[in-house]
Amino acid sequence: MTASPTLAVQLAPHHSKGLLLRNPVLWAAGTFGLDGYGAGLSSNVDFQALGAVVAKTTTLKPRKGNPLPRVAQGQGWLLNSIGLQNPGIEAVLKEKAPIWAAWQVPVILSLAGESPEEFGQLAQVAEGTPGVAALELNLSCPNVAGGLDFGQVPSLAAQAAARVKASTSLPVLVKLTPNVTDIVAVARAAEGAGADAVTLINTVVGMALDPERLQPVLPGATGGISGPAIRAIALAMVFKAYRELSLPIVGVGGISCLQDALELMAAGATAVQIGTATFADPTLPQRVVAGLGPFCARRRLASIGGLTGAAHRERPSSTSPSTSAEALKTSKR
């Protein structure tokens, strides 16, 4: 009898506690339930079957969010400018964390600060809270003043990551913006500051005009584009970062089916997050999980981890030595 493929992945291999997930599928921040914290999901949504869920980004103080309207959509894309609306970290930990603590699925808390020191404060407040398995630093929100600064300047990304690492015993993921010239430089800075993994990518800055008024739909003119329209961008950035980093990558951006998730992993992601597509189909993440085992069986993979980086493994050439990007990466460790 053939053994079932292993779907478990490790997102923090160098952390003392690690972050071992039963499978590589995560629910992305800001899209988990009606409130972003898991409320209102119907009984047919088996989120507990996932590797983890990422709770909505939380700030030190409550935020009302941006003026309405906050969302626009078109074919293959969703434009949003929510503005990090949330009740503040103390309320989240008091009201939501006890619920999460009873779940089987790990919950990763997304945090956003206005300074490196504030990121550290957030981590200190969350430290030791049952129900919080790890932290994800949102260094990449395009919908608040200064929201992109940390993700666009390597030194600021490093400072934020370092402050959090010094303030928590939990694994730390750093979510980066695609709105940069070189995302690898920022990812390297986060890695150097001790990040356990990086999440690539957040939304891409975009705009929508009202067809009659020919004026921006959103009060702030621009917002963040998500959905299938950014999948190719996420794929390219994960592919590029995988060649340069030694820490795990969580790929996110435009996943709407099993194949999309598989391709992000082949590009270099250890795990993936699904977000925008869950608004239309909240069962998508669990269906992607269900497809991983049969995929591994068809490809004769003993573990889903064998898929990570598959797009980098070069075919042997008759005219040049066979040099695998994976082998090069391993040799640098």
C-alpha positions as CSV (number, residue, x, y, z in Angstrom):
1,M,0.0,0.0,0.0
2,T,1.4,3.4,-1.1
3,A,1.8,5.9,1.7
4,S,-0.1,9.2,1.5
5,P,2.0,12.2,0.4
6,T,3.1,14.5,3.2
7,L,1.4,17.9,3.0
8,A,3.0,19.4,6.1
9,V,5.3,22.4,5.6
10,Q,7.7,24.3,8.0
11,L,7.5,28.1,7.7
12,A,10.1,28.9,10.4
13,P,12.8,26.2,10.1
14,H,15.4,28.3,12.1
15,H,13.0,29.4,14.9
16,S,13.2,27.6,18.2
17,K,9.5,26.9,18.2
18,G,9.1,26.5,14.4
19,L,5.8,27.0,12.6
20,L,4.8,23.6,11.3
21,L,1.6,23.7,9.3
22,R,-0.4,20.6,8.3
23,N,-0.5,21.9,4.7
24,P,0.7,24.9,2.8
25,V,-2.6,26.7,2.2
26,L,-3.4,29.8,4.3
27,W,-6.3,32.3,4.3
28,A,-4.9,35.8,3.6
29,A,-5.2,38.8,5.9
30,G,-8.2,41.0,5.5
31,T,-10.4,38.4,3.8
32,F,-11.1,35.9,6.5
33,G,-14.8,36.1,7.3
34,L,-17.1,39.1,7.4
35,D,-14.9,41.0,9.8
36,G,-11.5,39.7,8.8
37,Y,-11.2,37.8,12.0
38,G,-13.3,34.8,11.1
39,A,-16.8,35.9,11.8
40,G,-19.8,34.9,9.7
41,L,-18.4,32.0,7.8
42,S,-21.0,29.4,6.8
43,S,-20.9,25.8,8.1
44,N,-19.7,24.4,4.8
45,V,-16.5,26.5,5.0
46,D,-14.0,24.1,6.6
47,F,-11.3,26.7,7.4
48,Q,-9.9,24.3,10.1
49,A,-8.7,22.1,7.3
50,L,-6.2,24.8,6.3
51,G,-2.6,25.1,7.2
52,A,-3.3,28.5,8.9
53,V,-5.4,31.6,8.7
54,V,-4.1,35.2,8.8
55,A,-6.3,37.5,10.8
56,K,-7.0,41.1,9.6
57,T,-4.3,43.6,10.1
58,T,-4.4,45.1,13.6
59,T,-3.0,48.4,14.8
60,L,-2.1,49.8,18.2
61,K,-5.1,52.0,18.4
62,P,-8.6,51.6,16.7
63,R,-8.9,52.8,13.1
64,K,-12.1,53.9,11.5
65,G,-10.8,53.3,8.0
66,N,-11.1,55.4,4.8
67,P,-14.2,57.2,3.6
68,L,-16.7,55.4,1.4
69,P,-16.7,54.1,-1.2
70,R,-13.8,51.8,-0.5
71,V,-14.1,49.1,-3.2
72,A,-14.4,49.0,-7.0
73,Q,-14.1,46.0,-9.2
74,G,-13.7,45.0,-12.8
75,Q,-12.9,41.9,-14.9
76,G,-10.2,40.0,-13.1
77,W,-9.4,42.6,-10.4
78,L,-10.7,44.1,-7.2
79,L,-9.6,47.6,-6.1
80,N,-9.8,48.4,-2.4
81,S,-9.0,51.2,0.0
82,I,-10.3,49.9,3.3
83,G,-7.7,51.9,5.3
84,L,-6.9,49.2,7.9
85,Q,-10.2,49.6,9.8
86,N,-9.9,47.6,13.0
87,P,-10.8,47.9,16.7
88,G,-7.2,48.0,17.9
89,I,-5.0,45.2,19.2
90,E,-6.3,45.2,22.8
91,A,-9.9,44.6,21.7
92,V,-8.8,42.0,19.1
93,L,-6.8,40.0,21.7
94,K,-9.6,40.3,24.3
95,E,-12.5,39.5,22.0
96,K,-11.1,37.3,19.2
97,A,-8.1,35.5,20.6
98,P,-10.1,33.3,23.0
99,I,-12.1,32.0,20.1
100,W,-9.0,31.3,18.1
101,A,-7.4,29.4,21.0
102,A,-10.2,26.8,20.7
103,W,-9.5,26.2,17.0
104,Q,-7.3,23.5,15.6
105,V,-6.0,25.7,12.8
106,P,-3.2,28.1,13.8
107,V,-4.0,31.9,13.6
108,I,-1.3,34.3,12.4
109,L,-1.9,37.9,13.6
110,S,-1.2,40.6,11.0
111,L,0.3,43.8,12.6
112,A,0.8,47.3,11.2
113,G,2.7,50.1,13.0
114,E,3.5,53.7,12.2
115,S,7.1,53.4,13.3
116,P,9.6,50.6,14.1
117,E,9.0,51.2,17.8
118,E,5.3,50.8,17.3
119,F,5.7,47.5,15.6
120,G,7.7,46.4,18.6
121,Q,5.0,47.6,20.9
122,L,2.4,45.6,19.0
123,A,4.5,42.5,19.3
124,Q,4.9,43.0,23.1
125,V,1.1,43.4,23.6
126,A,0.5,40.2,21.6
127,E,3.2,38.2,23.4
128,G,2.0,35.2,25.3
129,T,-1.6,35.4,24.0
130,P,-3.2,32.0,23.6
131,G,-4.6,31.6,20.1
132,V,-1.9,33.6,18.3
133,A,0.6,31.2,16.7
134,A,2.8,33.7,14.8
135,L,2.9,37.3,13.6
136,E,2.9,38.7,10.1
137,L,4.1,42.3,9.7
138,N,2.1,44.3,7.2
139,L,4.9,46.5,5.7
140,S,3.0,47.0,2.5
141,C,-0.5,48.6,2.8
142,P,-1.0,51.2,0.1
143,N,-4.2,52.6,1.6
144,V,-2.9,54.5,4.6
145,A,-0.4,57.4,4.9
146,G,3.1,55.9,5.2
147,G,1.8,52.4,4.7
148,L,4.3,51.6,2.0
149,D,7.3,53.3,3.5
150,F,8.5,50.2,5.5
151,G,8.2,47.9,2.5
152,Q,9.9,50.3,0.1
153,V,13.0,51.2,2.2
154,P,15.2,48.2,3.1
155,S,16.5,49.9,6.3
156,L,13.0,50.6,7.6
157,A,11.9,47.1,6.8
158,A,14.9,45.8,8.8
159,Q,14.2,48.1,11.7
160,A,10.6,47.0,12.0
161,A,11.5,43.3,11.7
162,A,14.3,43.7,14.3
163,R,12.1,45.5,16.8
164,V,9.4,42.7,16.5
165,K,12.0,39.9,16.8
166,A,13.3,41.5,19.9
167,S,9.8,41.8,21.4
168,T,8.3,38.4,20.8
169,S,9.0,34.7,21.1
170,L,6.7,33.9,18.1
171,P,7.7,33.3,14.5
172,V,7.7,36.4,12.4
173,L,6.6,36.7,8.8
174,V,7.2,40.0,6.9
175,K,4.7,40.9,4.1
176,L,6.2,43.0,1.4
177,T,4.8,45.3,-1.3
178,P,5.3,44.8,-5.1
179,N,5.3,48.6,-5.5
180,V,9.1,48.8,-5.5
181,T,12.0,48.7,-7.9
182,D,13.6,45.7,-6.3
183,I,11.6,43.6,-3.9
184,V,14.6,41.3,-3.3
185,A,16.6,44.1,-1.6
186,V,13.8,44.7,0.9
187,A,13.4,40.9,1.4
188,R,17.1,40.6,2.1
189,A,16.9,43.3,4.7
190,A,14.0,41.6,6.5
191,E,16.0,38.3,6.3
192,G,19.0,40.0,7.8
193,A,17.0,41.4,10.6
194,G,15.8,37.9,11.6
195,A,12.5,37.4,9.8
196,D,11.5,33.8,9.8
197,A,9.7,34.0,6.4
198,V,8.5,36.6,3.9
199,T,5.1,36.9,2.3
200,L,5.0,38.1,-1.3
201,I,3.0,40.0,-2.4
202,N,0.5,42.6,-1.2
203,T,-1.7,44.6,-3.5
204,V,-0.5,46.7,-6.5
205,V,-1.3,50.4,-6.5
206,G,-4.1,51.1,-9.0
207,M,-7.0,53.3,-9.9
208,A,-10.5,53.1,-11.3
209,L,-12.5,56.0,-12.9
210,D,-16.2,56.4,-12.9
211,P,-17.2,55.9,-16.6
212,E,-19.7,58.8,-16.5
213,R,-17.9,61.4,-14.4
214,L,-14.4,60.3,-15.5
215,Q,-13.3,60.9,-11.9
216,P,-11.6,58.5,-9.5
217,V,-14.1,56.1,-7.9
218,L,-12.3,56.0,-4.6
219,P,-12.1,59.2,-2.5
220,G,-8.4,58.8,-2.2
221,A,-8.0,58.3,-5.9
222,T,-5.8,55.2,-5.7
223,G,-6.1,51.9,-3.9
224,G,-4.7,48.4,-3.9
225,I,-5.4,46.0,-6.8
226,S,-5.8,42.3,-6.0
227,G,-7.3,39.3,-7.8
228,P,-6.2,37.4,-10.9
229,A,-4.8,40.6,-12.5
230,I,-1.8,40.5,-10.2
231,R,-1.1,36.7,-10.3
232,A,1.7,37.0,-12.9
233,I,3.4,39.8,-10.9
234,A,3.3,37.7,-7.7
235,L,4.7,34.7,-9.7
236,A,7.6,36.7,-11.0
237,M,8.5,38.2,-7.6
238,V,8.3,34.9,-5.8
239,F,10.5,33.4,-8.6
240,K,13.1,36.2,-8.3
241,A,13.2,36.2,-4.5
242,Y,13.6,32.4,-4.2
243,R,16.9,32.6,-6.0
244,E,18.3,35.1,-3.5
245,L,16.8,34.1,-0.1
246,S,17.4,31.3,2.3
247,L,14.2,31.7,4.3
248,P,10.7,30.4,3.3
249,I,8.5,32.4,1.0
250,V,4.7,32.6,1.4
251,G,3.3,33.3,-2.1
252,V,0.1,35.3,-2.4
253,G,-1.6,37.2,-5.2
254,G,-4.4,36.2,-7.6
255,I,-4.9,32.6,-6.7
256,S,-8.3,31.4,-8.0
257,C,-7.8,27.7,-8.5
258,L,-5.5,24.8,-7.5
259,Q,-3.3,25.3,-10.6
260,D,-2.5,28.9,-9.5
261,A,-1.4,27.7,-6.1
262,L,0.8,25.0,-7.6
263,E,2.5,27.5,-9.9
264,L,3.3,29.8,-7.0
265,M,4.9,26.9,-5.2
266,A,6.8,25.9,-8.2
267,A,8.1,29.4,-8.5
268,G,9.5,29.1,-5.0
269,A,6.8,29.5,-2.4
270,T,6.8,27.1,0.6
271,A,3.2,28.0,1.2
272,V,0.5,30.1,-0.3
273,Q,-2.2,32.5,0.8
274,I,-5.7,32.8,-0.8
275,G,-7.6,36.1,-0.3
276,T,-9.7,37.9,-2.9
277,A,-11.1,34.8,-4.5
278,T,-12.7,33.8,-1.2
279,F,-15.2,36.6,-1.4
280,A,-16.8,34.8,-4.3
281,D,-16.1,31.3,-3.1
282,P,-15.2,30.9,0.6
283,T,-14.7,27.1,0.0
284,L,-11.8,27.6,-2.4
285,P,-9.0,27.3,0.2
286,Q,-10.3,23.9,1.4
287,R,-10.8,22.7,-2.2
288,V,-7.2,23.6,-3.0
289,V,-6.0,21.6,0.1
290,A,-8.1,18.7,-1.2
291,G,-6.3,18.8,-4.5
292,L,-2.8,18.7,-3.1
293,G,-2.7,15.0,-2.3
294,P,-3.9,13.8,-5.7
295,F,-1.4,16.2,-7.4
296,C,1.5,14.7,-5.4
297,A,0.3,11.2,-6.2
298,R,0.2,12.0,-9.9
299,R,3.6,13.5,-9.8
300,R,5.0,10.8,-7.5
301,L,6.0,13.3,-4.9
302,A,6.4,12.0,-1.4
303,S,5.9,15.5,0.0
304,I,4.3,18.7,-1.3
305,G,7.6,20.3,-0.3
306,G,9.1,18.7,-3.4
307,L,7.2,21.1,-5.5
308,T,8.8,24.2,-4.0
309,G,11.2,25.7,-6.5
310,A,10.5,23.2,-9.3
311,A,10.5,26.0,-11.9
312,H,14.1,26.7,-11.1
313,R,15.4,23.2,-11.9
314,E,17.0,23.5,-15.3
315,R,16.9,20.7,-17.8
316,P,20.3,19.2,-18.8
317,S,21.8,20.8,-21.9
318,S,24.0,19.1,-24.5
319,T,26.0,22.3,-25.0
320,S,26.5,23.5,-21.5
321,P,27.0,22.0,-18.0
322,S,23.7,21.2,-16.2
323,T,23.5,23.8,-13.4
324,S,20.5,23.7,-11.1
325,A,19.4,26.9,-9.5
326,E,18.3,24.8,-6.6
327,A,21.8,23.3,-6.3
328,L,23.3,26.8,-6.4
329,K,20.9,27.9,-3.6
330,T,21.8,24.9,-1.5
331,S,25.5,25.5,-1.9
332,K,25.2,29.1,-0.5
333,R,23.6,27.8,2.8
